[in-house]
Amino acid sequence: MQIAILTFEGFNELDSFIALGILSRMKAKGWSAQITSPTAEVTSMNGVTIQRQQPLEFAREADAVLIGSGVKTREIAADTQLLSRLTLEPSRQLIGAQCSGTLLLAKLGLIGDLPACTDLTTKPWVVEAGVRVIDAPFIAHGNVATAGGCLSSQYLAAWMIARAATLEDAEQAIHYVAPVGEKAEYVDRAMAAITPFLADTRTLQEA
């Protein structure tokens, strides 16, 4: 299972790193989640510079793609040349976006008239792009999911694990990262967020 975590200049550290940490709990089962960027280095909204693990084109071949948010997402959404390098296929890929990453999904034509989640700051831009935004932390339609709020990255990661592996694997991954003394509460909350969107889908292993 190859996962591209799209991370652009001005990225939100919580979006990329929380998802990376949770999805990497599946390494023993052959999963590989990698920071994927258009440039060799990207600097976060708080000045943290990192090196990418994969170029942007890796997203085309990955089994799953997560699009994080950042302070420059509106500029990226207007960069048609950059967006042309992203050819995503929801028919064969799991695709998730968080906060302003939802704006990029809209620009790529992957939301259409379906309801979506985003953060409060980005909401007006996503609405302007023609997307109906709902007041919820997570929603999925088939192989495409959106989430709103920095810490909702745990829901995207859990959904991706539940879809491509098992619900038990997702529970174990969230249990590992949850605070001591609150693990059951965190697992229950995450499962309550994602399980309504698993009923009509099969895991990729079953497909």
N, C-alpha and C positions, 0 to 999 in steps of 0.2 A: 504494500500500500504506500504509494508515493504522494505526499501532500505538499503543495506549494502554499506558503503563507506570504501573500503579497504585501510587501512592506515598502512604502514609498518615502521620499524625502519629507521630513516633518511628521513622521509617523508617531502614533500613540503607543508608547511602550507596553501598556497594559494589554492592548489588543493583540499584538504580535507575540509577546513573550508568555502570557498566560496560556494562550492556545498552544504555543510550541511546547511548553512544559507539560501540559496535560496530555497532548497527543503523543508525546515522547514516552509516556508510560506504556505505550504499545510496542516499544522497540523489540521486546522479546518475541513478539509475534510477527516480526519482519516489517513493521511500519517505519517510515522515515519522513518526518516533517522537517521542512527546510525553509529558511528565510529566503524569499525570492524577490529580487529587486531589479529595476531597469539599469541601475548603475552599480559599480563595484562596491561603493560605500554609500550609506545613507545615514543621515543624522536625524535623530528624533526631535519632537517638539520641545524637549527639555535639554537638548544639546548632547545626547549620547550618540556617538558615531559607531556604527557596526559595519562589518563586512558581510556582504551577501554570501549565501551558500549556493545559490543557483541564479542564473540570469532569468529575465522575465519570460523568455520563451519556454522555460521549463513548465510553466502553467499549462501549456498546450498538451503536454504528454502526461501530466500528473493525473492520478486517479481522483484527486480531490483538491479543491482550491478554496482558501480562505482569504478574504479581502479585508484588511484592517483599515482603520481610519487614520486621519492626521490633519494637520492644520493647512495643508496645501491641496486637499482633495478637490476643491473647486477648480484649481488650476489644472490638475491632472485630468479632471472630467472634461475640460475644454481642449485638451491636447489630443486632437484626432490622430496624429501620427503615433503617439504613444499607445492609445487605445487600440489602434490597428494591429499592434503586436500581441494583443490579447484575443485569442480565439478560443473561447470556452464552449464546451458542449454538455449541457445539462442532461442530454440523453445518455451519456456515459460517465459523466463526472458528478461528484457531489460538490456543490458550490455554496459557500456561505459568505455573508458579508456582515460587517458590524459597523454601526454608527454611520459615518460619512462614506464608508465602503458601499453602503446601500445606494448612494448616488452613482457610483461607478457601475454597479449592476444595472441601474436604470439606463445609463448612457450606453451600456452594451446591449440593451434590449432584452434583458433576461428577467424582467419583472412584469412588464406589460401593465395590465389593469388589476393585477393581484395586490392584495393588501401587504404591506411590508412594515418592518420595524426599523427605527433609527433613533439617534439621540435627539435631545430637545434643541440643541444648537443647529443641527443639520436639517431638522424637520422642514423648515420653510424651503430650503433648496431642493429637497427630495419631492416635496409637494409641487414645487414649480416645474420639476421634471415630469410631472404627470402621474406620480405615484400616490396611491391612497395609503397614508401612514396611520397605523393603529397604535393605541396606547398599551403596549405590551412589550415584554422583554425579548420575546422570541416567537417566530412563526416560520413554518416551512410549508412549501408546496412541492411535493414530489422530491426532486433532487436539489432544490434551491431553498436556502434558508436565510433569514435575516434576523439580526438581533440589535437591540438598542441599549446603550449604556456600557461603560468600560468593562465592568465586571460580568457582563453578559457573555463574554468570550468563553466562559466555562460552559454555557449552554450550547454554543456552536460546537465546541470540542466534544462534549458529551453526545450530542446528536450525531456527529460524524462517526464516533466510535460505535454507537448503537446501530447505525445504519450499515457500517462496513464490517462490523464484528458482531458483538452481542450486547444486549442491555446490561448483562452482568459485568461485562468489560467496562462499560461506561460508568456503572456504579462504583466499581473498584478504583477507576481513575480519579473520580471526584472524591471518593473517600480518602484517597492518599493525600490529596492537596488541601483538603478541608481542615479548619482549625481543630485542634484537640479539644474534646469536650463538646464539639458541635458537629461532629462528622455525620451523624444520622440526619440532623436537620438539613445540612447542605446537600446530602445525597437525595433526600426526599424532595427538596425544593427543585433541584436540577431535573430529577425524573418527572416531577409534575409539569415542568416547563416543556419537556421534549416528548414525552410519551403520547400525548394526543396527536402528534404528527408522525407517529410510527405505525399506527394501526393499519393504514392502507398501503404500506410499502413493505417490501421484502428487503432483507439485508443483501448487500452486494454478493455475499457468499451464496445466497439462495437463488440469485438472479440467473 
